[in-house]
Amino acid sequence: MEIFEATQSELGDVASLYAEAGYGAAIDPADIVIVAKDCGALVGAVRLCAEEGVTVLRGMQIRGAFQRQGIGARLLAACLPVLERRQAFCLPYAHLVGFYSAAGFELAADAELPDFLKRRRDVYNAQGQNVVAMRRR
């Protein structure tokens, strides 16, 4: 298993993985995309997005056949150098709080959230996604 930053030429494969997973957010060329590949095949990805002065961890997706094998944890660990540069946030499903806590994320109060993330979280929850806001200092 290889974990590394994707090149621009690999972003189409990441977009296909996202589409298969039903994750609709577009990849911005400025995003840092970390991928996991097994024997050259893309099995997972996560994006680090610079948004309104903070880093937002988005789009952690692992192909079904590769879930529960520690790939997500390895992708998250590969994100740490970028996450340590400035304040970072994520909006994970509530059942994944422990997973993101292992990388230093903590539940964030509304007063700690940028307005754009409050709105995004509220939209996701209105769609029934049951997400929480987390912050990494």
CNS distance restraints for C-alpha pairs under 8 A (distance, minus, plus):
assign (resid   1 and name CA) (resid  36 and name CA) 6.72 0.50 0.50
assign (resid   1 and name CA) (resid  37 and name CA) 5.73 0.50 0.50
assign (resid   1 and name CA) (resid  38 and name CA) 4.75 0.50 0.50
assign (resid   1 and name CA) (resid  39 and name CA) 7.07 0.50 0.50
assign (resid   2 and name CA) (resid  36 and name CA) 5.56 0.50 0.50
assign (resid   2 and name CA) (resid  37 and name CA) 5.22 0.50 0.50
assign (resid   2 and name CA) (resid  38 and name CA) 6.50 0.50 0.50
assign (resid   3 and name CA) (resid  34 and name CA) 6.96 0.50 0.50
assign (resid   3 and name CA) (resid  35 and name CA) 5.63 0.50 0.50
assign (resid   3 and name CA) (resid  36 and name CA) 4.53 0.50 0.50
assign (resid   3 and name CA) (resid  37 and name CA) 6.57 0.50 0.50
assign (resid   3 and name CA) (resid  74 and name CA) 7.39 0.50 0.50
assign (resid   3 and name CA) (resid  75 and name CA) 6.68 0.50 0.50
assign (resid   3 and name CA) (resid  78 and name CA) 7.34 0.50 0.50
assign (resid   4 and name CA) (resid  34 and name CA) 5.51 0.50 0.50
assign (resid   4 and name CA) (resid  35 and name CA) 5.61 0.50 0.50
assign (resid   4 and name CA) (resid  36 and name CA) 6.79 0.50 0.50
assign (resid   4 and name CA) (resid  78 and name CA) 7.54 0.50 0.50
assign (resid   5 and name CA) (resid  32 and name CA) 7.00 0.50 0.50
assign (resid   5 and name CA) (resid  33 and name CA) 5.70 0.50 0.50
assign (resid   5 and name CA) (resid  34 and name CA) 4.35 0.50 0.50
assign (resid   5 and name CA) (resid  35 and name CA) 6.11 0.50 0.50
assign (resid   6 and name CA) (resid  10 and name CA) 5.87 0.50 0.50
assign (resid   6 and name CA) (resid  11 and name CA) 6.90 0.50 0.50
assign (resid   6 and name CA) (resid  32 and name CA) 7.68 0.50 0.50
assign (resid   6 and name CA) (resid  33 and name CA) 5.53 0.50 0.50
assign (resid   6 and name CA) (resid  34 and name CA) 5.70 0.50 0.50
assign (resid   6 and name CA) (resid  35 and name CA) 5.99 0.50 0.50
assign (resid   7 and name CA) (resid  11 and name CA) 6.90 0.50 0.50
assign (resid   8 and name CA) (resid  29 and name CA) 7.57 0.50 0.50
assign (resid  10 and name CA) (resid  14 and name CA) 6.65 0.50 0.50
assign (resid  11 and name CA) (resid  15 and name CA) 6.12 0.50 0.50
assign (resid  11 and name CA) (resid  27 and name CA) 7.66 0.50 0.50
assign (resid  12 and name CA) (resid  16 and name CA) 6.26 0.50 0.50
assign (resid  13 and name CA) (resid  17 and name CA) 6.26 0.50 0.50
assign (resid  13 and name CA) (resid  42 and name CA) 7.26 0.50 0.50
assign (resid  14 and name CA) (resid  18 and name CA) 6.20 0.50 0.50
assign (resid  14 and name CA) (resid  42 and name CA) 7.61 0.50 0.50
assign (resid  14 and name CA) (resid  45 and name CA) 6.72 0.50 0.50
assign (resid  15 and name CA) (resid  19 and name CA) 6.15 0.50 0.50
assign (resid  15 and name CA) (resid  26 and name CA) 7.50 0.50 0.50
assign (resid  15 and name CA) (resid  27 and name CA) 7.20 0.50 0.50
assign (resid  16 and name CA) (resid  20 and name CA) 6.19 0.50 0.50
assign (resid  17 and name CA) (resid  21 and name CA) 6.28 0.50 0.50
assign (resid  17 and name CA) (resid  42 and name CA) 7.97 0.50 0.50
assign (resid  17 and name CA) (resid  44 and name CA) 7.73 0.50 0.50
assign (resid  17 and name CA) (resid  61 and name CA) 7.69 0.50 0.50
assign (resid  17 and name CA) (resid  63 and name CA) 7.55 0.50 0.50
assign (resid  18 and name CA) (resid  22 and name CA) 6.18 0.50 0.50
assign (resid  18 and name CA) (resid  23 and name CA) 4.94 0.50 0.50
assign (resid  18 and name CA) (resid  24 and name CA) 6.71 0.50 0.50
assign (resid  18 and name CA) (resid  59 and name CA) 7.67 0.50 0.50
assign (resid  18 and name CA) (resid  61 and name CA) 7.05 0.50 0.50
assign (resid  19 and name CA) (resid  23 and name CA) 5.72 0.50 0.50
assign (resid  19 and name CA) (resid  24 and name CA) 6.40 0.50 0.50
assign (resid  21 and name CA) (resid  61 and name CA) 7.24 0.50 0.50
assign (resid  21 and name CA) (resid  63 and name CA) 7.76 0.50 0.50
assign (resid  23 and name CA) (resid  59 and name CA) 7.24 0.50 0.50
assign (resid  25 and name CA) (resid  59 and name CA) 7.77 0.50 0.50
assign (resid  27 and name CA) (resid  31 and name CA) 6.74 0.50 0.50
assign (resid  27 and name CA) (resid  47 and name CA) 8.00 0.50 0.50
assign (resid  30 and name CA) (resid  49 and name CA) 7.42 0.50 0.50
assign (resid  30 and name CA) (resid  50 and name CA) 7.87 0.50 0.50
assign (resid  31 and name CA) (resid  47 and name CA) 6.27 0.50 0.50
assign (resid  31 and name CA) (resid  48 and name CA) 5.69 0.50 0.50
assign (resid  31 and name CA) (resid  49 and name CA) 4.91 0.50 0.50
assign (resid  31 and name CA) (resid  50 and name CA) 7.07 0.50 0.50
assign (resid  32 and name CA) (resid  47 and name CA) 5.67 0.50 0.50
assign (resid  32 and name CA) (resid  48 and name CA) 5.05 0.50 0.50
assign (resid  32 and name CA) (resid  49 and name CA) 6.62 0.50 0.50
assign (resid  33 and name CA) (resid  45 and name CA) 6.79 0.50 0.50
assign (resid  33 and name CA) (resid  46 and name CA) 5.74 0.50 0.50
assign (resid  33 and name CA) (resid  47 and name CA) 4.47 0.50 0.50
assign (resid  33 and name CA) (resid  48 and name CA) 6.34 0.50 0.50
assign (resid  34 and name CA) (resid  45 and name CA) 5.59 0.50 0.50
assign (resid  34 and name CA) (resid  46 and name CA) 5.41 0.50 0.50
assign (resid  34 and name CA) (resid  47 and name CA) 6.39 0.50 0.50
assign (resid  34 and name CA) (resid  75 and name CA) 6.70 0.50 0.50
assign (resid  34 and name CA) (resid  78 and name CA) 7.35 0.50 0.50
assign (resid  34 and name CA) (resid  79 and name CA) 7.36 0.50 0.50
assign (resid  35 and name CA) (resid  42 and name CA) 7.08 0.50 0.50
assign (resid  35 and name CA) (resid  43 and name CA) 7.68 0.50 0.50
assign (resid  35 and name CA) (resid  44 and name CA) 5.62 0.50 0.50
assign (resid  35 and name CA) (resid  45 and name CA) 4.29 0.50 0.50
assign (resid  35 and name CA) (resid  46 and name CA) 6.60 0.50 0.50
assign (resid  35 and name CA) (resid  75 and name CA) 7.06 0.50 0.50
assign (resid  36 and name CA) (resid  42 and name CA) 6.02 0.50 0.50
assign (resid  36 and name CA) (resid  43 and name CA) 5.62 0.50 0.50
assign (resid  36 and name CA) (resid  44 and name CA) 4.91 0.50 0.50
assign (resid  36 and name CA) (resid  45 and name CA) 6.17 0.50 0.50
assign (resid  36 and name CA) (resid  71 and name CA) 7.24 0.50 0.50
assign (resid  36 and name CA) (resid  75 and name CA) 7.00 0.50 0.50
assign (resid  37 and name CA) (resid  41 and name CA) 5.10 0.50 0.50
assign (resid  37 and name CA) (resid  42 and name CA) 4.45 0.50 0.50
assign (resid  37 and name CA) (resid  43 and name CA) 5.44 0.50 0.50
assign (resid  37 and name CA) (resid  44 and name CA) 7.04 0.50 0.50
assign (resid  38 and name CA) (resid  42 and name CA) 6.55 0.50 0.50
assign (resid  38 and name CA) (resid  43 and name CA) 6.58 0.50 0.50
assign (resid  43 and name CA) (resid  62 and name CA) 5.81 0.50 0.50
assign (resid  43 and name CA) (resid  63 and name CA) 5.32 0.50 0.50
assign (resid  43 and name CA) (resid  66 and name CA) 6.76 0.50 0.50
assign (resid  44 and name CA) (resid  60 and name CA) 7.44 0.50 0.50
assign (resid  44 and name CA) (resid  61 and name CA) 5.46 0.50 0.50
assign (resid  44 and name CA) (resid  62 and name CA) 4.15 0.50 0.50
assign (resid  44 and name CA) (resid  63 and name CA) 6.12 0.50 0.50
assign (resid  44 and name CA) (resid  71 and name CA) 7.40 0.50 0.50
assign (resid  44 and name CA) (resid  72 and name CA) 7.53 0.50 0.50
assign (resid  45 and name CA) (resid  59 and name CA) 7.24 0.50 0.50
assign (resid  45 and name CA) (resid  60 and name CA) 5.73 0.50 0.50
assign (resid  45 and name CA) (resid  61 and name CA) 5.52 0.50 0.50
assign (resid  45 and name CA) (resid  62 and name CA) 6.65 0.50 0.50
assign (resid  45 and name CA) (resid  75 and name CA) 7.28 0.50 0.50
assign (resid  46 and name CA) (resid  57 and name CA) 7.30 0.50 0.50
assign (resid  46 and name CA) (resid  58 and name CA) 6.23 0.50 0.50
assign (resid  46 and name CA) (resid  59 and name CA) 5.17 0.50 0.50
assign (resid  46 and name CA) (resid  60 and name CA) 4.23 0.50 0.50
assign (resid  46 and name CA) (resid  61 and name CA) 6.49 0.50 0.50
assign (resid  46 and name CA) (resid  75 and name CA) 7.00 0.50 0.50
assign (resid  46 and name CA) (resid  76 and name CA) 7.94 0.50 0.50
assign (resid  47 and name CA) (resid  57 and name CA) 5.88 0.50 0.50
assign (resid  47 and name CA) (resid  58 and name CA) 5.13 0.50 0.50
assign (resid  47 and name CA) (resid  59 and name CA) 5.78 0.50 0.50
assign (resid  47 and name CA) (resid  60 and name CA) 6.99 0.50 0.50
assign (resid  48 and name CA) (resid  55 and name CA) 6.42 0.50 0.50
assign (resid  48 and name CA) (resid  56 and name CA) 5.73 0.50 0.50
assign (resid  48 and name CA) (resid  57 and name CA) 4.73 0.50 0.50
assign (resid  48 and name CA) (resid  58 and name CA) 6.23 0.50 0.50
assign (resid  48 and name CA) (resid  79 and name CA) 7.69 0.50 0.50
assign (resid  48 and name CA) (resid  82 and name CA) 7.82 0.50 0.50
assign (resid  49 and name CA) (resid  55 and name CA) 5.51 0.50 0.50
assign (resid  49 and name CA) (resid  56 and name CA) 5.10 0.50 0.50
assign (resid  49 and name CA) (resid  57 and name CA) 6.42 0.50 0.50
assign (resid  49 and name CA) (resid  58 and name CA) 7.23 0.50 0.50
assign (resid  50 and name CA) (resid  54 and name CA) 5.77 0.50 0.50
assign (resid  50 and name CA) (resid  55 and name CA) 4.67 0.50 0.50
assign (resid  50 and name CA) (resid  56 and name CA) 6.37 0.50 0.50
assign (resid  51 and name CA) (resid  55 and name CA) 6.11 0.50 0.50
assign (resid  51 and name CA) (resid  56 and name CA) 6.70 0.50 0.50
assign (resid  54 and name CA) (resid  86 and name CA) 6.59 0.50 0.50
assign (resid  54 and name CA) (resid  87 and name CA) 5.67 0.50 0.50
assign (resid  54 and name CA) (resid  88 and name CA) 5.70 0.50 0.50
assign (resid  54 and name CA) (resid  89 and name CA) 7.50 0.50 0.50
assign (resid  55 and name CA) (resid  83 and name CA) 6.96 0.50 0.50
assign (resid  55 and name CA) (resid  86 and name CA) 6.91 0.50 0.50
assign (resid  55 and name CA) (resid  87 and name CA) 6.41 0.50 0.50
assign (resid  55 and name CA) (resid  88 and name CA) 4.51 0.50 0.50
assign (resid  55 and name CA) (resid  89 and name CA) 6.34 0.50 0.50
assign (resid  56 and name CA) (resid  88 and name CA) 5.57 0.50 0.50
assign (resid  56 and name CA) (resid  89 and name CA) 4.88 0.50 0.50
assign (resid  56 and name CA) (resid  90 and name CA) 5.60 0.50 0.50
assign (resid  57 and name CA) (resid  88 and name CA) 7.26 0.50 0.50
assign (resid  57 and name CA) (resid  89 and name CA) 6.27 0.50 0.50
assign (resid  57 and name CA) (resid  90 and name CA) 5.08 0.50 0.50
assign (resid  57 and name CA) (resid  91 and name CA) 7.95 0.50 0.50
assign (resid  58 and name CA) (resid  90 and name CA) 6.55 0.50 0.50
assign (resid  58 and name CA) (resid  91 and name CA) 7.64 0.50 0.50
assign (resid  60 and name CA) (resid  72 and name CA) 7.41 0.50 0.50
assign (resid  61 and name CA) (resid  72 and name CA) 7.86 0.50 0.50
assign (resid  62 and name CA) (resid  66 and name CA) 6.48 0.50 0.50
assign (resid  62 and name CA) (resid  67 and name CA) 5.96 0.50 0.50
assign (resid  62 and name CA) (resid  71 and name CA) 7.50 0.50 0.50
assign (resid  62 and name CA) (resid  72 and name CA) 6.91 0.50 0.50
assign (resid  63 and name CA) (resid  67 and name CA) 6.43 0.50 0.50
assign (resid  66 and name CA) (resid  71 and name CA) 7.52 0.50 0.50
assign (resid  67 and name CA) (resid  71 and name CA) 7.17 0.50 0.50
assign (resid  67 and name CA) (resid  72 and name CA) 7.84 0.50 0.50
assign (resid  70 and name CA) (resid  74 and name CA) 6.33 0.50 0.50
assign (resid  71 and name CA) (resid  75 and name CA) 6.16 0.50 0.50
assign (resid  72 and name CA) (resid  76 and name CA) 6.07 0.50 0.50
assign (resid  73 and name CA) (resid  77 and name CA) 6.11 0.50 0.50
assign (resid  73 and name CA) (resid  99 and name CA) 7.67 0.50 0.50
assign (resid  74 and name CA) (resid  78 and name CA) 6.23 0.50 0.50
assign (resid  75 and name CA) (resid  79 and name CA) 6.51 0.50 0.50
assign (resid  76 and name CA) (resid  80 and name CA) 6.85 0.50 0.50
assign (resid  76 and name CA) (resid 103 and name CA) 7.04 0.50 0.50
assign (resid  77 and name CA) (resid 103 and name CA) 7.08 0.50 0.50
assign (resid  79 and name CA) (resid  83 and name CA) 6.13 0.50 0.50
assign (resid  80 and name CA) (resid  84 and name CA) 5.97 0.50 0.50
assign (resid  80 and name CA) (resid 103 and name CA) 7.46 0.50 0.50
assign (resid  81 and name CA) (resid  85 and name CA) 7.02 0.50 0.50
assign (resid  82 and name CA) (resid  86 and name CA) 7.99 0.50 0.50
assign (resid  83 and name CA) (resid  87 and name CA) 7.22 0.50 0.50
assign (resid  83 and name CA) (resid  88 and name CA) 6.06 0.50 0.50
assign (resid  83 and name CA) (resid 136 and name CA) 7.75 0.50 0.50
assign (resid  86 and name CA) (resid 137 and name CA) 7.41 0.50 0.50
assign (resid  87 and name CA) (resid 135 and name CA) 7.36 0.50 0.50
assign (resid  87 and name CA) (resid 136 and name CA) 5.93 0.50 0.50
assign (resid  87 and name CA) (resid 137 and name CA) 5.04 0.50 0.50
assign (resid  88 and name CA) (resid 135 and name CA) 5.77 0.50 0.50
assign (resid  88 and name CA) (resid 136 and name CA) 5.07 0.50 0.50
assign (resid  88 and name CA) (resid 137 and name CA) 6.68 0.50 0.50
assign (resid  89 and name CA) (resid 105 and name CA) 7.64 0.50 0.50
assign (resid  89 and name CA) (resid 133 and name CA) 7.20 0.50 0.50
assign (resid  89 and name CA) (resid 134 and name CA) 5.54 0.50 0.50
assign (resid  89 and name CA) (resid 135 and name CA) 4.43 0.50 0.50
assign (resid  89 and name CA) (resid 136 and name CA) 6.08 0.50 0.50
assign (resid  90 and name CA) (resid 133 and name CA) 6.10 0.50 0.50
assign (resid  90 and name CA) (resid 134 and name CA) 5.35 0.50 0.50
assign (resid  90 and name CA) (resid 135 and name CA) 6.63 0.50 0.50
assign (resid  91 and name CA) (resid 121 and name CA) 6.67 0.50 0.50
assign (resid  91 and name CA) (resid 131 and name CA) 5.90 0.50 0.50
assign (resid  91 and name CA) (resid 132 and name CA) 5.43 0.50 0.50
assign (resid  91 and name CA) (resid 133 and name CA) 4.73 0.50 0.50
assign (resid  91 and name CA) (resid 134 and name CA) 6.22 0.50 0.50
assign (resid  92 and name CA) (resid  96 and name CA) 6.24 0.50 0.50
assign (resid  92 and name CA) (resid  97 and name CA) 7.05 0.50 0.50
assign (resid  92 and name CA) (resid 100 and name CA) 7.99 0.50 0.50
assign (resid  92 and name CA) (resid 131 and name CA) 5.30 0.50 0.50
assign (resid  92 and name CA) (resid 132 and name CA) 5.84 0.50 0.50
assign (resid  92 and name CA) (resid 133 and name CA) 6.95 0.50 0.50
assign (resid  92 and name CA) (resid 134 and name CA) 7.65 0.50 0.50
assign (resid  93 and name CA) (resid  97 and name CA) 7.37 0.50 0.50
assign (resid  93 and name CA) (resid 129 and name CA) 6.98 0.50 0.50
assign (resid  93 and name CA) (resid 130 and name CA) 5.75 0.50 0.50
assign (resid  93 and name CA) (resid 131 and name CA) 4.13 0.50 0.50
assign (resid  93 and name CA) (resid 132 and name CA) 6.24 0.50 0.50
assign (resid  94 and name CA) (resid 130 and name CA) 6.03 0.50 0.50
assign (resid  94 and name CA) (resid 131 and name CA) 5.12 0.50 0.50
assign (resid  94 and name CA) (resid 132 and name CA) 5.53 0.50 0.50
assign (resid  96 and name CA) (resid 100 and name CA) 6.50 0.50 0.50
assign (resid  97 and name CA) (resid 101 and name CA) 5.96 0.50 0.50
assign (resid  97 and name CA) (resid 107 and name CA) 7.78 0.50 0.50
assign (resid  98 and name CA) (resid 102 and name CA) 6.45 0.50 0.50
assign (resid  99 and name CA) (resid 103 and name CA) 7.58 0.50 0.50
assign (resid 100 and name CA) (resid 104 and name CA) 6.92 0.50 0.50
assign (resid 100 and name CA) (resid 105 and name CA) 5.60 0.50 0.50
assign (resid 100 and name CA) (resid 106 and name CA) 7.89 0.50 0.50
assign (resid 101 and name CA) (resid 105 and name CA) 4.60 0.50 0.50
assign (resid 101 and name CA) (resid 106 and name CA) 5.89 0.50 0.50
assign (resid 104 and name CA) (resid 136 and name CA) 5.77 0.50 0.50
assign (resid 104 and name CA) (resid 137 and name CA) 7.95 0.50 0.50
assign (resid 105 and name CA) (resid 134 and name CA) 5.72 0.50 0.50
assign (resid 105 and name CA) (resid 135 and name CA) 5.13 0.50 0.50
assign (resid 105 and name CA) (resid 136 and name CA) 4.40 0.50 0.50
assign (resid 105 and name CA) (resid 137 and name CA) 7.71 0.50 0.50
assign (resid 106 and name CA) (resid 134 and name CA) 5.14 0.50 0.50
assign (resid 106 and name CA) (resid 135 and name CA) 5.31 0.50 0.50
assign (resid 106 and name CA) (resid 136 and name CA) 6.29 0.50 0.50
assign (resid 107 and name CA) (resid 132 and name CA) 7.34 0.50 0.50
assign (resid 107 and name CA) (resid 133 and name CA) 5.98 0.50 0.50
assign (resid 107 and name CA) (resid 134 and name CA) 4.33 0.50 0.50
assign (resid 107 and name CA) (resid 135 and name CA) 6.28 0.50 0.50
assign (resid 108 and name CA) (resid 112 and name CA) 6.04 0.50 0.50
assign (resid 108 and name CA) (resid 113 and name CA) 6.84 0.50 0.50
assign (resid 108 and name CA) (resid 133 and name CA) 5.48 0.50 0.50
assign (resid 108 and name CA) (resid 134 and name CA) 4.82 0.50 0.50
assign (resid 108 and name CA) (resid 135 and name CA) 5.52 0.50 0.50
assign (resid 109 and name CA) (resid 113 and name CA) 6.83 0.50 0.50
assign (resid 109 and name CA) (resid 133 and name CA) 7.66 0.50 0.50
assign (resid 110 and name CA) (resid 118 and name CA) 7.04 0.50 0.50
assign (resid 113 and name CA) (resid 117 and name CA) 6.33 0.50 0.50
assign (resid 113 and name CA) (resid 118 and name CA) 6.28 0.50 0.50
assign (resid 113 and name CA) (resid 133 and name CA) 7.79 0.50 0.50
assign (resid 114 and name CA) (resid 118 and name CA) 6.54 0.50 0.50
assign (resid 115 and name CA) (resid 119 and name CA) 6.28 0.50 0.50
assign (resid 116 and name CA) (resid 120 and name CA) 6.20 0.50 0.50
assign (resid 117 and name CA) (resid 121 and name CA) 5.94 0.50 0.50
assign (resid 118 and name CA) (resid 122 and name CA) 6.09 0.50 0.50
assign (resid 119 and name CA) (resid 123 and name CA) 6.18 0.50 0.50
assign (resid 120 and name CA) (resid 124 and name CA) 6.26 0.50 0.50
assign (resid 121 and name CA) (resid 125 and name CA) 6.16 0.50 0.50
assign (resid 121 and name CA) (resid 131 and name CA) 6.64 0.50 0.50
assign (resid 121 and name CA) (resid 132 and name CA) 7.04 0.50 0.50
assign (resid 121 and name CA) (resid 133 and name CA) 7.08 0.50 0.50
assign (resid 122 and name CA) (resid 126 and name CA) 6.03 0.50 0.50
assign (resid 123 and name CA) (resid 127 and name CA) 6.36 0.50 0.50
assign (resid 124 and name CA) (resid 128 and name CA) 6.64 0.50 0.50
assign (resid 124 and name CA) (resid 129 and name CA) 5.50 0.50 0.50
assign (resid 124 and name CA) (resid 130 and name CA) 7.26 0.50 0.50
assign (resid 124 and name CA) (resid 131 and name CA) 6.89 0.50 0.50
assign (resid 125 and name CA) (resid 129 and name CA) 5.02 0.50 0.50
assign (resid 125 and name CA) (resid 130 and name CA) 5.17 0.50 0.50
assign (resid 125 and name CA) (resid 131 and name CA) 6.19 0.50 0.50
